[in-house]
Amino acid sequence: MRRGLVCFDVDGTLVPGTSSCAWVAAALGHEAELVAAEAADVAGRMTNQEASIIDARGWAGHTEAEIAARLETLPLVGGIAETVAWCHDHGLRPILTTLAWTPVGRLLAGRFGFAAFCGPVPEAEAGRYTGRVAEHLDEYGKRDFALAQARQSGVAPEACVAVGDSRSDLPLFAAVGTSIGFNATPAARAVATHVVDGDDLRAIVPILDAQLSSV
């Protein structure tokens, strides 16, 4: 029986100091353009959809295998495997709620055992990216994905925990019972139920344990 759902953001949360998009863009040659678009998105001068379109263009002509190989080197915080295993062992369903491209979610879910993931979808044909976006996702879609996963798991929103760091996590933070700002920006810290800083995800386990005790 599932006792709760734990929703993990990726960029800035599981991936420290950069974003998965920027990590790939650095290898493909459009990092400066992508970082500028991400900054504009954070500042509210550009939508996530517009930033995704810019990033997708940089993937044009590159193969799925090439992107996957770059993502294998993605920098990650410590303790992800142990935290995900702890969730499974204690009846909590860990999922990825992220605006990172779906190849990122697929990689992390396969490596660490996250039960589901969301994200915008880059278009690919015959194993090669076209430079277009097949499906967009914004912060509200991220929230809606988490709530749909909760319903499917028979879990009330009050029994859900969201772990994130930035503005794109705010709608989800507002929709769940417990929110954890992990190495968070001021905007996320201001509304999070708990704030945790560090380089190891296991630092949130005591909060998850307390959440279980209250369910």
Protein Blocks (a to p, Z undefined) as FASTA:
>chain_A
ZZbdcdddfehplmghiafklmmmmmnopmmmmmmmmmmmmnopacfklmmmmmmmmmgo
pafklmmmmmmmpccdehklmmmmmmmmnopacddddfbdfklmmmmmmmnopabdcddd
dddeehiaehiafbdcdfklmmmmmmmmmmmnopafklpccddfbfklmmmmmmmmbdcd
ehiafklmmmgmbdcedjbfklmmmmmmmmmmmZZ
